[in-house]
Amino acid sequence: MQVTIDKNSGYCFGVEFAIKMAEDEMEQSDKLYCLGDIVHNDMEVKRLAEKGLVVIDRDQLSELSDCKVLIRAHGEPPETYKTAIQNNIELIDASCPVVLKLQHRVKTAFDKMEREDGQIVIYGKKGHAEVIGLTGQTLEKAIVVMEDADLEKIDFNRPVTLFSQTTKSTKGFYELSQKIEERIKASKGELTELDFNANDSICRQVSNREPQLRKFAQENEVIIFVSGKKSSNGKALYQVCLEENPRSFFVENQTEIQPEWFETTDRVGICGATSTPMWLMEQVKEHLESLEENALMA
């Protein structure tokens, strides 16, 4: 059996940067708080917890004082920074630069839309950490849309500025953008530049993985997709694998692998989400190789 790890899989720059900042900080102190899971992968969260990373939520943050708290790659709303100042909390800010830039763009667009009686619309998952950070730039006035039913929240007679959560699919964004355009035309009879401004704010390091993954899934007979079950990026990329290769299997770690998925002559590809650590994919590879050795010995 030939086993290969996809070289394009694993952490995106933002997640890698956040984990490095956490590890560097924990070398100097035995405890560091982190606002939410640093990454949507339970195995990595557990590894970092053993080094002293303590995950807290926003309610717990308001009760802390005189300590250090890490902001993960997803970014945070302005409210978090205010709480930190009030409670004398030192923030270790590992917000992804792509997300920070987007927050600034959303804030600028929101100020403009307020003057023009317009609306900010965000294509994303309501309640997702990054989306909370983005809606926070708009005094919680932004409209979050994910599916067609959510479009009913938009007033198509007023100007619309559209952004996207950085990890959403480009295909989904452009389909949504098209639907908003059509609804504005139906409402107003025309579409001008002032009516609608669509901003493709999807991170290309994430979106470029989709075509690369399609190719990887085609090149192998079996795909083992390694990801945490909480990862929305993982769910989306696994679907890409399944579309190209029906013998694609989603696992959180090597213990979920079933020997009956494989033939001895299979080419097996291991890949993962932007929140999947390389060490975990390497563990899966070692496990598959030991399965084969055991089968040969038997």
C-alpha positions in Angstrom: 0.0 0.0 0.0 1.4 3.4 -1.0 0.5 6.1 1.6 1.0 9.8 0.9 0.3 13.0 2.9 -1.0 15.9 0.9 1.7 18.6 1.0 -0.9 21.3 0.8 -2.9 20.2 3.8 -2.4 21.3 7.4 -2.4 24.6 9.2 -3.0 27.8 7.3 -0.7 30.7 8.2 -3.1 32.3 10.7 -3.5 29.1 12.8 0.2 28.3 12.7 1.1 31.8 13.8 -1.4 31.6 16.8 -0.1 28.2 18.0 3.5 29.5 17.8 2.6 32.6 19.8 0.9 30.4 22.4 3.9 28.0 22.7 6.4 30.9 22.9 4.3 32.5 25.7 3.9 29.2 27.6 7.7 28.7 27.7 7.9 31.8 29.9 4.8 31.1 32.1 3.1 27.9 33.2 -0.4 29.3 32.5 -2.0 31.1 29.5 -5.7 31.7 29.0 -7.1 31.4 25.5 -10.5 32.9 24.5 -12.2 29.9 22.8 -10.5 26.8 21.3 -7.2 28.0 19.7 -8.1 25.6 16.7 -11.0 23.4 15.8 -9.1 20.3 16.6 -9.6 18.5 19.9 -6.3 16.6 19.6 -4.3 19.8 19.3 -6.3 21.6 22.0 -5.5 18.7 24.3 -1.8 18.8 23.5 -1.6 22.5 24.2 -3.7 22.1 27.4 -1.1 19.8 28.7 1.5 22.6 28.2 -0.7 25.1 30.2 -3.2 26.6 27.8 -6.5 27.1 29.5 -9.6 27.7 27.3 -12.1 30.2 28.5 -15.3 31.8 27.1 -16.4 35.4 27.0 -18.3 35.2 30.3 -15.2 33.9 32.1 -13.0 36.6 30.5 -15.1 39.3 32.2 -14.4 37.7 35.6 -10.6 37.5 35.1 -8.1 40.3 35.9 -4.3 40.9 36.0 -3.4 38.0 33.7 -2.5 37.1 30.1 -5.1 36.0 27.5 -4.5 34.9 23.9 -6.7 36.0 21.1 -6.8 33.2 18.5 -6.6 33.6 14.7 -10.3 34.2 14.3 -10.1 37.7 15.8 -12.3 39.4 18.4 -14.9 42.2 18.5 -14.1 45.6 20.0 -15.9 44.6 23.2 -13.2 42.1 24.1 -10.4 44.8 23.9 -12.6 47.1 26.2 -13.0 44.3 28.7 -9.2 43.7 28.7 -8.4 47.3 29.4 -11.0 47.5 32.3 -9.7 44.3 33.9 -6.0 44.9 33.4 -5.7 41.9 31.1 -2.6 41.7 28.8 -3.8 40.4 25.4 -1.5 38.3 23.3 -3.1 39.1 20.0 -2.7 36.3 17.5 -5.6 37.5 15.2 -4.8 36.5 11.6 -3.6 39.5 9.6 -6.2 38.6 6.9 -9.0 38.7 9.4 -7.7 42.0 11.0 -7.7 43.6 7.5 -11.2 42.4 6.9 -12.4 43.8 10.3 -11.1 47.2 9.3 -12.8 47.0 5.8 -16.1 46.0 7.5 -15.9 48.9 10.0 -15.1 51.4 7.2 -18.0 50.1 5.0 -20.3 50.1 8.0 -19.6 53.8 8.7 -20.4 54.6 5.0 -23.6 52.5 5.0 -24.8 54.3 8.2 -24.5 57.6 6.3 -26.4 56.1 3.3 -29.1 54.2 5.2 -27.5 51.0 3.8 -26.8 47.5 5.2 -23.8 45.3 5.8 -24.4 41.7 4.9 -21.9 39.0 5.9 -21.8 35.6 4.2 -20.9 33.3 7.1 -21.9 31.0 9.9 -23.8 32.8 12.6 -22.0 32.3 16.0 -18.7 31.5 14.4 -15.8 33.2 16.2 -14.7 35.1 13.1 -18.2 36.3 12.3 -18.7 37.5 15.9 -15.6 39.6 15.4 -16.9 41.0 12.1 -20.4 41.8 13.4 -18.8 43.5 16.4 -17.4 46.1 13.9 -21.0 47.1 13.0 -22.5 47.5 16.5 -24.2 44.1 15.8 -26.2 45.6 13.0 -24.7 43.4 10.2 -27.0 40.8 8.7 -25.4 37.3 8.7 -26.6 35.1 5.8 -25.7 31.4 5.1 -28.6 30.1 3.0 -31.5 31.3 0.8 -33.9 31.7 3.8 -31.6 34.2 5.4 -32.0 36.6 2.4 -35.4 37.5 3.8 -33.6 39.6 6.5 -32.3 42.0 3.8 -34.3 45.1 2.7 -33.6 45.1 -1.1 -34.8 48.7 -1.5 -31.8 49.9 0.6 -28.1 49.8 -0.4 -26.2 46.5 0.4 -22.5 46.0 1.0 -21.6 42.3 1.1 -18.5 40.6 2.7 -17.6 37.0 3.4 -16.2 35.1 6.3 -12.6 34.4 5.2 -13.0 30.5 5.3 -16.2 30.2 3.2 -16.3 28.7 -0.3 -15.8 31.1 -3.2 -18.6 29.2 -5.2 -21.1 29.8 -2.4 -20.1 33.5 -2.1 -20.6 34.2 -5.9 -23.9 32.3 -5.9 -25.2 34.4 -3.0 -24.0 37.6 -4.6 -25.9 36.7 -7.8 -29.1 36.1 -5.8 -28.8 39.4 -4.0 -28.3 41.2 -7.3 -31.4 39.5 -8.7 -33.5 40.4 -5.7 -32.4 44.1 -5.8 -33.4 44.2 -9.6 -36.7 42.6 -8.8 -37.4 45.2 -6.0 -36.1 48.3 -7.7 -36.4 47.5 -11.4 -32.7 48.2 -11.9 -29.2 47.7 -10.3 -26.8 50.6 -9.9 -23.3 50.8 -8.3 -24.8 52.5 -5.3 -27.3 49.6 -4.7 -24.9 46.8 -4.3 -21.2 46.4 -3.5 -19.9 42.8 -3.3 -16.5 42.2 -1.7 -14.9 38.8 -2.1 -13.0 38.7 1.3 -12.3 34.9 1.2 -8.7 34.0 2.1 -7.0 32.6 -1.0 -4.7 30.3 1.1 -8.0 28.6 2.2 -9.9 28.7 -1.1 -7.0 27.5 -3.2 -7.0 24.3 -1.3 -10.2 23.2 -3.0 -8.8 22.7 -6.5 -5.6 21.2 -5.1 -7.6 18.7 -3.0 -9.8 17.7 -5.9 -6.6 16.7 -7.8 -5.2 14.9 -4.7 -8.5 13.0 -4.3 -8.5 11.8 -7.9 -4.8 10.7 -7.7 -5.5 8.2 -4.8 -7.8 5.2 -4.5 -8.7 5.9 -0.9 -8.7 9.2 1.0 -8.4 9.5 4.7 -9.5 13.1 5.6 -8.3 14.0 9.1 -10.1 16.8 10.9 -11.9 17.9 14.1 -15.6 17.5 13.9 -16.1 21.2 15.0 -14.2 22.5 11.9 -16.5 24.1 9.3 -13.6 24.2 6.9 -13.0 20.5 7.5 -16.6 19.6 6.7 -16.5 21.7 3.5 -13.2 20.2 2.3 -14.3 16.6 3.1 -17.3 17.1 0.8 -14.8 18.2 -1.9 -13.0 14.8 -1.4 -16.2 12.8 -1.5 -17.3 14.5 -4.7 -14.1 13.3 -6.4 -13.6 10.0 -4.6 -16.5 8.0 -3.0 -13.8 6.0 -1.0 -13.1 9.1 1.2 -13.4 8.7 5.0 -13.5 11.4 7.7 -11.6 10.6 10.9 -10.6 12.7 13.9 -7.6 10.4 14.6 -6.0 7.0 13.7 -8.2 5.1 16.2 -11.3 5.6 13.9 -9.6 3.9 10.9 -11.2 0.6 9.8 -8.9 -2.0 8.1 -11.7 -3.1 5.7 -11.6 0.3 4.0 -8.3 -0.8 2.2 -7.0 -3.2 -0.4 -3.3 -4.1 -0.2 -2.7 -2.5 -3.6 -4.4 0.8 -2.8 -2.8 4.2 -3.2 -4.0 6.0 0.0 -3.9 9.8 0.4 -4.0 11.5 3.8 -5.2 15.1 3.9 -6.9 17.5 6.3 -8.4 20.9 7.1 -6.7 24.2 7.8 -7.0 23.3 11.5 -5.4 19.8 11.2 -1.9 19.6 12.6 0.8 17.9 10.5 1.8 15.7 13.4 -1.7 14.2 13.5 -1.6 13.3 9.8 1.8 11.8 10.3 0.4 9.6 13.2 -2.4 8.4 10.8 0.3 7.5 8.2 2.3 5.5 10.8 -0.9 3.7 11.8 -1.7 2.8 8.2 1.8 1.5 7.7 1.6 -0.6 10.9 -1.8 -2.0 9.7 -0.1 -3.2 6.5 2.9 -4.7 8.4 0.5 -6.6 10.7 -1.5 -7.8 7.8 1.7 -9.1 6.1 2.8 -10.8 9.3 -0.6 -12.4 9.6 
